Amino acid sequence: MSILGLHKKLEENTGLLIFGILLVSSIGGLVQVLPSLFEKSLETPGVNVRVYTPVELTGRDIYIREGCHVCHTQQVRPLLAEVARYGPASQAAEFVYDRPFLWGSKRTGPDLQRIGGKYTNVWHELHILDPRSVVPESIMPSYPWLATQMASDTGNIEAKLRVLQRLGHPYSEDDVKGAVASLQGLREIDALIAYLQMLGTGYDAAATQAGGH
């Protein structure tokens, strides 16, 4: 059968046409997805990357719960303007222990991938409770309840660590058993700040230089 005849047959047979579209789309999808499944570098943490502490992990859950990821990305792309504003471009090895990823797709506020260590804990607390007290032009809402709610009441941290253990995160039994105690006396805002201060600390400058970037 000629190419023209095959094309005519596809046009006349809706079912066959749909099957052809799905087949071609599937092949295109597999070509993009399969290489990443066998790329070990995407599963290997960088030399400076570690698992989140129970406090940081709780802060991350609060970050997600309050919708911070809706307005803030955590992915500095290798573009001159982004690197100049936010810092070194993100590396795949930095996100090995992120479940789920919080790369985001919209920046109402600035990217937070390199926020860790940039400001003091006091600055972060002021910014979360009253954003315009430190950034007058900010449109971010305030989160006063985070200063009164206790971090120990946010989810079951021990069960969470056990699940992450099964997924390959290197938490020890001591880490799991001491998780609840590490949250005692901390407010939700303290846990959230601990998480923010950890963001970007897994960056490996040597890996970037080795890659020629």
Secondary structure by P-SEA (a helix, b strand, c coil): ccaaaaaaaaaacaaaaaaaaaaaaaaaaaaacccccccccccccccccccccaaaaaaaaaaaaacccccccccccccaaaaaccccccccccccccccccccccccccccccccccccaaaaaaaaacccccccccccccccccccccccccccaaaaaaaaaaacccccaaaaaacccccccccaaaaaaaaaaaccccccaaaaaaacc
